[in-house]
């Protein structure tokens, strides 16, 4: 009994009553040329058990194949090719002759005697003119010609199925079969069921359109077919779980059936199918018996050794076997469907289950060899510059100094911070112990410490690496450049711009010593370094220098590899915009990072989180307090010990502003202190702390103390200065307020957050001096500047003096619709939170969504939009739902108005 038959024997139950388990075969009256009786089982269609799944797509394919003279059903052991063909053959109305080939058929006389008997047994006998061969070792050419001529004369073609054709390996029989097939014309349809590539000239049949092929990819079960197969075995599995099983087995029929049979004995079949150990199942028995043990000893040794690899080429396989014959062996294994899959360009991989089983067998058969195989693979892969696989095998060999050295020498240490591979690399190096003492190992450890904000430990590792590099091998430029990157990160976390500048200067010098192709391969290193430098400069209040570094980082090439530092730099630039009084520009920068991160495949949220904090601060300025709170809630509180002064100060600023406008002045003062130690004091962070403390004094009736706290705020921080001026004028110190406004210095045109508050402060001072006309003109200008940005907070904070001015017809018209509903009541105190406008979009609209939105604005119906865009009505409705969700609206008119407010139209 064949191995495939044994699989189904274990699952045998009641067979399909429509198909006999053992088809009736006419009596066999003759013996073969050796004098042995014909074996009737070789002419019988294999029985299909009750658990057999008919796959109609493949049956239909075989039906269509009858238009060509030759059909090839080619797959690995257990691929289901025999039962598929038998199921198809049983459904044919015309004669189908079935013959299961044996090794003895390599002798031409025996083979053709069995072919003639198969034709006779299935009702398509040759005439008496075709005399059966009497010599086992040969056949008369006249026999072949007569048989071909008789087949060619038939009105209805004969279908001849040769199962297990891979057992027929003689060129002589193959040439004879090709002769008969060619001269039989349309009178013969030959179906070869085989594990290997037949010796027939398939290229000629393909070129002539006379060959139909059903190969491994088509024989593989789909997820839906796997669900149906498991149901026949009494198992119910969700589609996603069946999909995972199909991925693991590559849709291999025998693997699925054997797994199903074993799962039926498990208390939790779904868990078993998800987690079964392949090397401890009947799957292992099948593959070892059918595939591995049938190979020569040298081939078995090669398969065991390459099982430690995810993929391999002949040269790599030779490096593991210390031989030179891998190219021939691998090509033969692939042609034989021996579970060695060709990936193209001379690269191969093992079938996943076969690989699992071989690895387990390797540990039993060659104990202790696995680490050495990983070491050999790592060294070969490093020479060929396959870094990810080099690191994986270096780690598997526990050769940590080698793995760390490969990472550092390739300038790839920045990948520990770029989001795409950082998690994998961190996990890979997590088992590295103290036995690794190289400078590269210290650098990798330092990178891990700094990524966890452990600044003290990280700095100690960096000093150790620096000391070792001073005495290490010549020209360790890659390691020194990696050290400079980590020093820049440490400077950012420490709030030390001087250290960041030194690291950047050192990096510039070291880049001259390294090959250009190596630097080009890792653009993330420079992008990270510039981002850290920009962040340190921002903390120190060096805004223009910070903008230069951050802009360069944001414009870095490299696609996905630099996506995270580019996003981080854009968020820092957004904070800069906010601190310079440009909330709308800051918001747009943050929103621009979302689609870029999505395109790069980064998880959301990604980046430092500064962008969300900027959006929260902007929402406070617009008096969208619910929106601000939601954004702060989305930005999880960093774990204790987190050190990033810019991020901490950004959180303190946004949180304190929200608390202050809600009337919680003392809580705002407490929230304003970021509680992060830094090497230098940040002037803008200190300025905001002073503002919140001053506002608390003023709210508690201590104007002198409020004014005193503001002594350290200068015109170098424009937004802080105008807010300080507003507090001064509210405390009755108009002249001090005007003096502070006059001291404001900006590198360019001041933003609306500056101009609006400055105009209101001057207006209040003018109003107090009795100059109502000037006050009215200044408020008018403030309304014009604020309307586009929807800056409501400055007017709500202005106090009762502004209400009479806004009640005048000209100013009332300017305030109507966006400001008026939220004005404070008489008495100067803000009332309850006014209804906020809908929240801002958090992601950009796609191009098609914008197309739909523009047509909504033109009052087109859904059907008209569909016709205009050449899409279906349902597609338009899908885009509309997405637009409504992103704009937080429920109706067309609201969507159009909201889009206009956001300048999307």
C-alpha positions in Angstrom: 0.0 0.0 0.0 1.4 3.4 -0.9 2.1 6.1 1.7 -0.8 8.2 0.4 -3.1 5.2 0.6 -2.0 4.7 4.2 -3.0 8.3 5.1 -6.5 7.7 3.9 -6.7 4.2 5.3 -6.4 5.8 8.8 -9.4 7.9 8.0 -11.4 5.3 6.2 -15.2 5.3 6.9 -18.2 4.8 4.7 -17.2 5.7 1.1 -19.1 7.8 -1.3 -22.0 5.6 -2.5 -21.9 7.3 -5.9 -18.3 6.1 -6.5 -17.3 2.5 -5.8 -14.5 2.1 -3.4 -12.8 -0.5 -5.7 -14.0 0.0 -9.2 -15.0 -3.2 -11.1 -12.2 -4.2 -13.5 -12.7 -6.8 -16.2 -11.0 -10.1 -15.8 -7.3 -10.1 -16.8 -6.7 -13.1 -19.0 -3.0 -12.6 -19.9 0.3 -12.7 -18.1 3.0 -10.1 -18.6 6.2 -10.8 -20.7 7.9 -12.2 -17.6 5.2 -14.8 -17.2 3.7 -13.2 -14.1 0.0 -12.5 -13.9 -1.1 -9.0 -14.4 -1.8 -7.3 -11.0 -5.4 -6.0 -11.2 -4.8 -3.5 -8.4 -2.6 -1.5 -10.8 -5.6 -0.9 -13.0 -8.0 0.1 -10.2 -8.9 3.7 -9.4 -7.7 4.5 -5.9 -10.6 4.6 -3.4 -11.7 7.9 -2.1 -12.6 7.9 1.6 -15.5 9.6 3.2 -13.1 12.5 4.2 -12.1 13.1 0.6 -13.0 16.7 -0.5 -13.9 17.2 -4.1 -12.3 20.5 -5.2 -14.4 21.5 -8.2 -11.9 24.2 -9.4 -9.4 21.4 -10.0 -11.9 19.0 -11.6 -12.9 21.8 -13.9 -9.3 22.4 -14.8 -8.8 18.8 -15.7 -11.9 18.9 -17.8 -10.6 21.8 -19.7 -7.3 20.0 -20.1 -8.9 17.5 -22.5 -8.4 20.1 -25.2 -4.7 19.3 -25.1 -3.1 15.9 -25.7 -0.9 16.0 -22.6 -1.8 16.8 -19.0 0.8 16.9 -16.2 -0.3 16.7 -12.6 2.9 17.4 -10.7 3.3 17.7 -6.9 5.1 16.5 -3.9 4.3 13.4 -1.9 0.9 13.8 -0.3 -0.1 16.7 -2.4 -3.4 15.0 -3.3 -2.7 14.6 -7.0 -3.6 10.9 -7.2 -7.0 11.1 -5.6 -7.8 14.3 -7.5 -7.1 12.6 -10.8 -9.0 9.5 -9.7 -12.0 11.5 -8.7 -11.9 13.3 -12.1 -11.5 10.0 -14.0 -14.4 8.4 -12.3 -16.7 11.2 -13.6 -15.7 10.8 -17.3 -18.2 9.2 -19.7 -15.6 8.0 -22.2 -13.0 5.3 -21.6 -10.3 6.2 -19.0 -7.5 3.7 -18.7 -5.7 3.8 -15.4 -2.3 2.4 -14.7 -0.2 2.8 -11.6 3.4 2.6 -12.7 5.9 0.3 -10.8 9.6 0.3 -10.8 9.6 -2.9 -12.9 8.0 -0.9 -15.8 11.4 0.6 -16.6 11.7 -2.4 -18.9 9.9 -1.5 -22.1 8.2 -4.8 -22.7 6.7 -4.9 -19.2 5.5 -1.3 -19.5 3.8 -1.6 -22.8 2.2 -4.9 -21.8 0.6 -3.2 -18.8 -0.4 -0.2 -21.0 -2.2 -2.5 -23.5 -3.8 -4.4 -20.6 -5.0 -1.1 -19.0 -6.6 -0.1 -22.3 -8.3 -3.5 -22.5 -9.4 -3.5 -18.9 -11.2 -0.2 -19.2 -13.0 -0.9 -22.5 -10.6 0.6 -25.0 -8.7 -2.5 -26.3 -6.3 -2.5 -29.2 -7.0 -4.8 -32.1 -5.4 -8.2 -32.7 -3.0 -6.4 -35.0 -1.3 -5.0 -31.9 0.5 -8.0 -30.5 1.4 -7.8 -26.8 5.2 -7.8 -26.3 6.8 -11.1 -25.5 10.2 -9.7 -24.5 10.4 -7.9 -21.2 13.4 -5.9 -22.2 12.1 -4.5 -25.5 9.3 -3.9 -27.9 8.9 -4.0 -31.6 8.6 -0.5 -33.3 5.8 -2.0 -35.3 3.7 -2.5 -32.2 4.1 1.2 -31.3 3.3 2.4 -34.8 0.2 0.1 -35.0 -1.0 1.2 -31.6 -0.6 4.9 -32.5 -2.4 4.5 -35.8 -5.4 2.7 -34.2 -5.7 5.4 -31.5 -5.5 8.1 -34.2 -8.4 6.5 -36.1 -10.7 6.6 -33.0 -13.7 8.9 -33.1 -13.5 9.4 -29.4 -10.1 9.8 -27.7 -8.9 7.4 -25.1 -7.8 8.9 -21.8 -4.7 7.1 -20.4 -3.7 8.0 -16.8 -0.2 7.0 -15.7 0.0 7.4 -11.9 3.3 7.4 -10.0 5.0 8.2 -13.3 8.1 9.4 -11.5 9.0 5.7 -11.1 9.6 5.5 -14.8 13.1 6.9 -15.3 14.4 5.2 -18.5 14.9 7.3 -21.6 14.0 4.5 -23.9 10.4 4.1 -22.5 9.9 7.8 -22.4 10.9 8.2 -26.1 8.5 5.4 -27.0 5.7 7.0 -25.1 6.4 10.3 -26.8 6.3 8.6 -30.2 2.8 7.1 -29.5 1.4 10.3 -28.1 2.6 12.3 -31.1 1.3 9.9 -33.7 -2.0 9.1 -31.9 -3.1 12.7 -32.6 -6.4 13.5 -31.0 -7.1 9.8 -30.3 -5.1 9.8 -27.1 -5.2 12.1 -24.1 -2.3 11.3 -21.8 -2.4 12.3 -18.1 0.9 11.9 -16.1 0.6 12.0 -12.3 4.1 12.5 -11.0 6.3 13.8 -8.2 9.1 14.7 -10.5 9.6 16.4 -13.8 9.1 13.8 -16.6 11.8 13.3 -19.2 9.4 14.3 -22.0 10.3 17.4 -24.0 7.7 19.6 -22.1 9.1 22.8 -23.6 7.9 21.7 -27.1 4.4 20.9 -25.8 4.2 24.2 -24.0 5.3 26.1 -27.1 2.7 24.4 -29.2 -0.1 24.9 -26.6 -0.5 21.1 -26.2 0.2 20.9 -22.5 -1.9 21.5 -19.4 -0.2 21.6 -16.1 -1.6 21.3 -12.6 1.3 21.9 -10.2 2.0 22.4 -6.5 0.6 26.0 -6.3 -2.7 24.9 -7.7 -2.9 21.6 -5.8 -2.4 23.6 -2.5 -5.6 23.9 -0.4 -7.0 27.4 0.0 -8.2 28.6 3.4 -11.8 28.0 2.4 -11.0 24.5 1.2 -9.2 23.7 4.4 -12.3 24.7 6.4 -14.4 22.3 4.3 -11.8 19.5 4.7 -11.7 19.9 8.5 -15.5 19.8 8.6 -15.3 16.4 6.9 -13.1 15.3 9.8 -15.6 16.6 12.3 -13.7 19.8 13.1 -15.0 23.3 13.0 -12.3 26.0 12.5 -12.7 29.7 11.9 -11.5 30.9 8.5 -8.6 33.0 10.0 -7.4 29.9 12.0 -7.6 27.7 8.9 -5.7 30.4 7.0 -2.9 30.2 9.6 -2.8 26.4 9.3 -2.7 26.7 5.5 0.2 29.1 5.8 2.1 26.7 8.0 1.5 23.7 5.8 1.6 25.6 2.5 -1.8 24.1 1.7 -0.2 20.6 1.6 -3.0 18.0 1.5 -1.3 15.3 3.6 -0.2 17.8 6.2 -3.8 19.1 6.6 -5.3 15.7 6.8 -2.8 14.2 9.2 -3.1 17.3 11.4 -6.9 17.0 11.3 -6.8 13.3 12.3 -4.5 14.1 15.2 -6.6 17.2 16.3 -9.7 15.0 16.6 -8.0 13.3 19.5 -7.2 16.6 21.2 -9.3 18.3 23.9 -8.9 21.6 22.2 -8.6 20.9 18.4 -8.3 24.6 17.4 -5.4 25.1 19.9 -3.7 21.9 18.7 -3.9 22.9 15.0 -2.4 26.3 16.0 0.5 25.1 18.2 1.2 21.4 17.2 4.9 20.4 17.2 5.4 19.1 13.7 8.3 16.8 14.7 6.1 14.9 17.2 3.3 14.0 14.8 2.5 11.6 12.0 3.4 14.4 9.7 7.0 13.9 10.7 6.7 10.1 10.2 5.3 10.8 6.7 8.0 13.2 5.6 10.9 11.3 7.1 9.7 8.1 5.4 8.6 9.5 2.1 11.1 12.3 1.5 14.2 12.2 3.7 15.0 8.4 4.1 14.6 7.9 0.3 17.6 10.2 -0.3 21.3 9.3 -0.4 23.2 9.8 2.8 25.0 12.9 1.4 21.7 14.5 0.4 20.2 13.8 3.8 23.2 15.4 5.5 22.7 18.5 3.3 19.0 18.8 4.1 19.7 18.5 7.8 22.3 21.2 7.8 20.4 23.7 5.6 17.4 23.3 7.9 18.8 26.0 10.2 18.4 28.5 7.4 15.3 30.4 6.3 16.6 30.5 2.8 19.8 29.3 1.1 21.7 29.2 -2.1 24.2 26.6 -3.3 27.2 28.6 -2.1 25.7 29.0 1.4 24.7 25.3 1.5 28.3 24.4 0.6 29.6 26.6 3.4 27.5 24.6 5.9 28.3 21.1 4.4 32.0 21.9 3.6 31.3 20.3 0.2 31.0 21.6 -3.3 28.0 19.7 -4.8 25.0 21.7 -3.4 24.0 23.2 -6.7 23.4 19.9 -8.4 21.7 18.4 -5.3 19.4 21.3 -4.7 18.3 21.4 -8.3 17.5 17.7 -8.2 15.6 18.0 -5.0 13.5 20.8 -6.4 12.8 18.9 -9.6 11.8 15.9 -7.5 9.3 18.0 -5.5 11.2 17.0 -2.4 9.8 19.9 -0.3 12.7 22.2 -1.5 11.1 25.3 -3.0 12.8 27.5 -5.5 12.6 31.2 -4.8 14.4 32.4 -7.9 17.9 33.6 -8.6 19.4 30.3 -7.2 17.8 30.7 -3.8 15.7 28.0 -2.1 13.7 27.4 1.0 12.4 24.3 2.8 8.7 23.7 3.2 8.0 25.0 6.7 6.9 21.7 8.2 9.7 19.9 6.6 12.1 22.4 8.0 10.7 22.0 11.5 11.1 18.3 11.3 14.6 18.4 9.9 15.7 20.7 12.7 14.5 18.3 15.3 16.1 15.4 13.5 19.4 17.4 13.3 19.5 17.8 17.0 19.0 14.0 17.5 21.3 12.9 14.7 24.1 15.5 15.0 23.8 16.8 18.6 25.8 20.0 19.2 26.3 20.9 15.6 23.5 23.5 15.3 25.4 26.5 16.9 28.4 25.8 14.6 26.1 25.7 11.5 24.6 29.1 12.6 28.2 30.5 13.0 29.2 29.4 9.5 26.0 30.8 8.1 26.5 34.1 9.9 30.1 34.5 8.6 29.1 33.7 5.0 26.1 36.0 5.1 28.2 38.9 6.5 30.7 38.6 3.7 27.8 38.8 1.2 26.2 41.8 3.1 23.0 40.1 4.1 22.7 41.9 7.4 19.4 40.8 8.9 20.2 37.1 8.4 23.8 37.7 9.6 22.4 39.0 12.9 19.9 36.3 13.3 22.4 33.5 12.8 25.1 35.3 14.9 22.5 35.5 17.7 21.5 31.9 17.2 25.2 30.9 17.6 25.4 33.1 20.7 28.3 34.9 19.1 27.3 38.3 20.5 30.5 40.1 19.8 30.3 39.1 16.1 26.6 40.0 15.9 27.1 43.4 17.5 30.1 44.0 15.4 28.2 43.3 12.2 25.4 45.7 13.2 27.9 48.5 14.1 30.2 48.0 11.1 27.3 48.2 8.8 26.2 51.5 10.4 22.9 49.9 11.1 22.7 50.8 14.8 20.2 53.5 14.0 17.7 50.7 13.1 17.3 50.1 16.8 15.4 53.4 16.9 13.5 53.6 13.5 10.4 51.7 14.4 10.4 49.2 11.5 12.9 46.7 12.9 13.7 48.2 16.3 11.5 45.7 18.2 13.0 42.7 16.4 16.5 43.9 17.0 15.9 44.7 20.6 14.5 41.2 21.1 17.3 39.6 19.2 20.0 41.2 21.4 18.1 40.9 24.7 19.8 37.6 25.6 23.3 39.1 25.2 25.2 38.5 28.4 28.3 40.0 30.0 30.5 37.6 28.1 30.3 40.0 25.1 32.9 42.7 25.8 33.7 44.3 22.5 33.1 48.1 21.9 30.3 47.1 19.5 28.6 45.1 22.3 28.8 48.2 24.6 27.3 50.4 21.9 24.4 48.0 21.4 23.8 47.9 25.1 24.0 51.7 25.3 21.4 52.0 22.5 19.1 49.7 24.5 19.6 51.7 27.7 18.9 55.0 25.9 15.8 53.7 24.1 14.5 53.0 27.6 15.5 56.5 28.8 18.1 55.0 31.2 20.5 57.9 30.7 22.9 57.1 33.5 23.5 53.5 32.5 23.6 54.5 28.8 26.3 57.1 29.4 28.4 54.7 31.3 28.2 52.2 28.4 29.2 55.0 26.0 32.2 55.9 28.1 33.3 52.2 28.1 32.9 51.9 24.4 34.8 55.2 23.8 37.7 53.9 26.0 37.9 50.6 24.1 37.6 52.3 20.7 40.7 54.5 21.5 42.8 51.3 21.6 40.9 49.1 19.2 41.6 48.0 15.6 42.7 50.7 13.1 40.0 52.8 11.4 37.0 52.0 13.6 35.2 54.9 11.9 31.8 53.1 11.8 31.9 52.4 15.5 32.9 56.0 16.3 30.1 57.3 14.1 27.7 55.0 15.9 29.0 56.4 19.2 28.4 60.0 18.0 24.8 59.1 17.2 24.2 57.7 20.6 26.0 60.7 22.2 23.6 63.0 20.3 20.6 61.0 21.7 22.1 61.2 25.2 22.5 65.0 24.8 18.9 65.3 23.7 17.7 63.3 26.7 19.9 65.3 29.0 18.9 68.7 27.6 22.5 69.5 26.8 22.9 71.3 23.5 26.7 71.6 23.9 27.1 67.8 23.9 24.8 67.5 21.0 26.8 70.1 19.0 30.1 68.2 19.7 28.5 64.9 18.6 27.3 66.5 15.4 30.7 68.0 14.6 32.4 64.6 15.3 29.9 62.8 13.1 30.6 65.3 10.2 34.3 64.5 10.5 33.8 60.7 10.6 31.6 60.7 7.6 34.5 61.7 5.5 36.3 58.5 6.5 33.5 56.1 5.5 32.6 54.8 2.0 29.7 56.7 0.4 27.8 53.5 -0.5 27.7 52.6 3.2 26.4 56.0 4.3 23.8 55.9 1.5 22.6 52.5 2.6 21.7 53.9 6.1 20.2 57.4 5.7 18.4 56.9 9.0 21.7 57.5 10.9 22.0 61.1 9.7 18.3 61.7 10.0 18.3 60.5 13.7 21.4 62.6 14.5 19.9 65.8 13.0 16.6 65.2 14.9 18.4 64.8 18.2 20.5 67.8 17.5 17.4 69.9 16.6 15.6 68.7 19.7 18.5 69.7 22.0 18.7 73.1 20.3 14.9 73.6 20.7 15.1 72.8 24.4 17.8 75.5 24.8 15.7 78.1 22.9 17.9 78.3 19.9 14.9 78.3 17.6 16.5 79.2 14.3 19.3 76.7 14.7 16.9 74.1 15.7 14.7 74.8 12.7 17.7 74.3 10.4 18.6 70.9 11.8 15.0 69.7 12.0 14.1 70.9 8.5 17.1 68.9 7.2 16.0 65.8 9.1 12.5 66.2 7.8 13.8 66.3 4.2 15.9 63.2 4.6 15.8 60.6 1.8 15.3 56.9 2.5 11.6 56.2 2.5 10.5 53.9 5.2 14.0 53.7 6.9 13.8 57.4 7.8 10.0 57.7 8.3 10.2 57.8 12.1 13.0 60.4 12.5 11.2 62.5 9.8 8.0 62.3 11.7 9.7 63.2 14.9 11.4 66.2 13.3 8.1 67.4 11.8 6.5 67.2 15.3 9.3 69.2 16.7 8.9 71.7 13.9 5.2 71.9 14.8 6.1 72.7 18.4 8.4 75.4 17.1 5.6 76.9 15.0 3.4 76.9 18.0 6.0 78.6 20.2 6.4 81.2 17.5 2.6 81.9 17.3 1.5 79.9 14.3 -1.0 77.3 15.6 -2.6 76.6 12.2 0.8 75.9 10.6 1.7 73.7 13.6 -1.5 71.7 13.2 -0.9 71.1 9.5 2.6 69.9 10.2 1.3 67.3 12.7 -1.5 66.1 10.4 1.0 65.7 7.6 2.9 63.1 9.6 0.0 60.7 9.7 -0.3 59.6 6.1 3.5 59.5 5.8 3.8 57.1 8.7 0.9 55.0 7.4 2.7 54.7 4.0 5.9 53.6 5.8 4.0 50.9 7.7 4.7 52.4 11.1 2.4 51.5 13.9 0.0 54.2 15.1 0.7 56.2 17.2 4.3 56.4 16.4 6.9 59.1 17.0 7.6 60.9 20.2 4.0 62.0 20.9 4.9 65.7 20.7 2.5 66.1 17.8 -0.5 65.1 19.8 0.5 67.6 22.6 0.8 70.4 20.0 -2.7 69.6 18.7 -4.0 69.7 22.3 -2.5 73.1 22.8 -3.9 74.4 19.6 -7.3 73.0 20.6 -7.1 75.0 23.8 -6.4 78.2 21.9 -9.5 77.5 19.8 -11.5 76.8 23.0 -12.1 73.2 21.8 -11.6 72.0 25.3 -13.2 68.5 24.9 -11.0 68.0 21.9 -7.9 69.1 23.9 -8.7 66.7 26.7 -9.2 63.8 24.3 -5.8 64.4 22.7 -4.1 64.5 26.0 -5.8 61.3 27.0 -4.6 59.7 23.7 -1.1 60.6 24.6 -0.3 58.1 27.3 1.6 59.3 30.3 5.2 58.2 29.8 6.5 55.6 32.3 8.4 56.9 35.4 12.0 57.7 34.7 11.3 58.8 31.1 13.7 61.5 30.1 13.0 63.7 27.1 12.8 67.3 28.3 11.1 68.7 25.1 8.3 66.1 25.3 7.9 66.6 29.0 7.7 70.3 28.7 5.2 70.0 25.8 3.0 67.8 27.9 3.3 70.2 30.9 2.4 73.2 28.6 -0.7 71.6 27.1 -2.0 70.2 30.3 -1.4 73.4 32.3 -3.1 75.5 29.6 -6.2 73.3 29.7 -6.4 73.4 33.5 -5.9 77.1 33.6 -8.8 77.9 31.2 -11.0 75.6 33.2 -10.4 77.7 36.2 -8.0 75.4 38.0 -5.1 77.8 38.4 -3.3 76.1 41.2 -3.5 72.7 39.5 -2.1 74.4 36.4 0.9 75.6 38.3 1.6 72.1 39.5 1.2 70.6 36.0 3.5 73.3 34.5 6.7 71.8 36.0 7.9 69.0 33.8 10.0 67.6 36.6 12.8 66.5 34.2 16.4 67.3 35.1 18.3 69.0 32.3 21.8 70.3 31.8 20.5 73.8 30.8 17.3 75.7 31.6 14.9 76.0 28.7 13.8 79.7 28.4 10.5 78.9 26.8 9.7 76.1 29.3 10.7 78.5 32.2 8.6 81.3 30.6 5.5 79.2 30.5 6.0 78.1 34.1 6.2 81.7 35.1 3.0 82.5 33.1 1.0 79.8 34.9 2.3 80.9 38.3 1.5 84.5 37.5 -2.0 83.7 36.3 -2.6 81.8 39.6 -1.5 84.8 41.7 -3.7 87.0 39.6 -6.7 84.7 40.0 -6.2 84.6 43.7 -6.1 88.4 44.0 -2.4 89.0 44.2 -1.6 91.3 41.2 1.8 92.4 42.6 3.0 88.8 43.0 1.7 88.1 39.5 3.7 91.0 38.1 6.8 90.0 40.1 6.8 86.4 38.7 6.9 87.8 35.1 10.1 89.6 35.5 12.1 86.9 33.8 9.9 86.8 30.7 11.5 88.7 27.8 10.7 89.5 24.2 12.9 86.6 23.0 9.9 84.3 23.5 7.1 86.0 21.5 4.1 83.9 22.6 5.2 84.0 26.3 5.8 87.7 26.0 2.3 88.6 24.7 0.7 86.3 27.3 2.7 87.9 30.0 1.7 91.4 28.7 -2.0 90.3 28.9 -1.5 89.3 32.6 0.3 92.6 33.2 -2.5 94.7 31.8 -5.1 92.6 33.7 -3.1 93.4 36.8 -3.4 97.1 36.1 0.2 97.6 34.8 -0.6 98.8 31.3 2.8 100.6 30.8 4.7 97.4 31.7 2.5 95.5 29.3 3.2 97.9 26.4 6.9 97.9 27.2 7.0 94.1 27.1 5.2 94.1 23.7 7.6 96.6 22.3 10.5 94.3 23.3 9.3 91.3 21.3 11.8 90.2 18.6 11.0 87.6 16.0 13.1 86.3 13.2 10.2 86.7 10.7 6.6 87.8 10.6 5.0 87.1 14.0 2.2 84.5 14.0 -1.5 85.2 14.7 -1.1 83.9 18.3 1.3 86.8 18.8 -0.5 89.5 16.8 -4.0 88.7 18.1 -3.0 88.8 21.8 -0.7 91.9 21.3 -3.6 93.8 19.6 -6.0 92.9 22.4 -3.4 94.0 25.1 -2.9 97.3 23.3 -6.7 97.7 22.8 -7.3 97.1 26.5 -4.7 99.6 27.4 -6.2 102.1 25.0 -9.7 101.5 26.4 -8.5 102.1 29.9 -7.0 105.3 28.7 -10.3 106.4 27.2 -9.2 106.0 23.6 -12.2 103.9 22.3 -11.5 104.5 18.6 -8.0 103.0 18.9 -9.3 100.1 21.0 -12.0 99.4 18.3 -9.4 99.5 15.5 -7.1 97.1 17.4 -9.9 94.7 18.2 -11.0 94.7 14.6 -7.5 93.8 13.5 -7.4 91.1 16.1 -10.7 89.6 14.9 -9.4 89.6 11.3 -6.2 87.8 12.3 -8.0 85.3 14.6 -10.9 84.4 12.4 -8.9 82.3 9.9 -7.1 80.4 12.7 -10.3 80.2 14.9 -8.4 81.6 17.9 -11.2 82.1 20.4 -9.2 81.8 23.6 -7.6 85.3 23.6 -11.0 86.9 23.4 -12.4 84.7 26.1 -9.5 85.6 28.4 -9.7 89.4 27.6 -12.4 90.1 30.2 -15.5 92.2 30.4 -14.0 95.3 28.8 -14.3 93.8 25.3 -18.0 93.0 25.3 -19.3 96.5 24.5 -16.8 96.8 21.6 -17.9 93.4 20.2 -21.6 94.5 20.5 -21.1 97.2 17.9 -22.5 96.2 14.5 -19.2 96.1 12.6 -17.3 94.0 15.1 -20.4 91.8 15.9 -20.5 90.8 12.2 -16.8 89.9 12.3 -17.3 87.7 15.4 -20.6 86.1 14.4 -20.6 82.3 13.8 -17.1 81.5 15.2 -16.6 83.6 18.3 -19.8 85.2 19.6 -21.3 82.0 21.2 -18.4 81.6 23.5 -17.9 85.2 24.8 -17.9 85.6 28.6 -20.9 86.9 30.4 -20.8 90.3 32.0 -18.7 90.3 35.1 -15.6 89.1 33.3 -15.8 85.4 34.2 -16.1 82.8 31.6 -19.3 80.8 31.6 -19.6 77.1 31.2 -17.7 75.6 28.3 -19.5 76.6 25.1 -20.2 73.9 22.5 -17.0 73.2 20.6 -16.7 73.0 16.9 -16.4 69.4 15.6 -12.9 67.9 16.2 -10.2 68.4 13.7 -9.5 65.7 11.2 -6.7 63.4 12.4 -5.7 62.0 9.0 -5.6 63.5 5.6 -8.4 62.8 3.1 -7.4 60.6 0.2 -7.4 61.9 -3.3 -10.6 60.2 -4.1 -12.3 61.4 -0.9 -11.3 65.0 -1.9 -12.8 64.4 -5.4 -16.1 63.3 -3.8 -16.0 66.2 -1.4 -15.5 68.8 -4.1 -18.5 67.4 -6.0 -20.6 67.6 -2.8 -19.7 71.3 -2.6 -21.1 71.6 -6.2 -24.5 70.2 -5.0 -24.1 67.0 -7.1 -26.2 64.0 -6.1 -24.6 60.7 -5.2 -25.6 59.3 -8.6 -24.1 62.3 -10.4 -20.9 62.0 -8.4 -20.6 58.3 -9.3 -21.2 59.1 -13.0 -18.7 62.0 -13.0 -16.0 59.9 -11.4 -16.8 56.7 -13.4 -17.3 54.6 -10.2 -20.3 52.8 -8.7 -22.8 54.5 -6.4 -21.7 52.1 -3.6 -18.1 53.3 -4.0 -19.2 56.9 -3.6 -21.2 56.0 -0.5 -18.2 54.3 1.0 -16.0 57.4 0.4 -18.8 59.5 1.9 -18.8 57.4 5.1 -15.0 57.8 5.4 -15.3 61.6 4.8 -18.0 61.9 7.4 -16.0 59.9 9.9 -12.8 61.9 9.4 -14.6 65.3 9.6 -16.8 64.1 12.5 -20.0 65.1 10.8 -23.2 63.3 9.8 -24.5 65.4 6.9 -23.3 66.6 3.5 -23.8 70.3 4.3 -21.9 69.9 7.5 -19.1 68.1 5.7 -18.7 70.9 3.1 -18.7 73.6 5.8 -16.2 71.7 7.9 -13.9 71.1 5.0 -14.0 74.8 4.1 -13.1 75.7 7.7 -10.1 73.4 7.4 -9.1 74.7 4.0 -9.7 71.3 2.4 -11.8 73.0 -0.3 
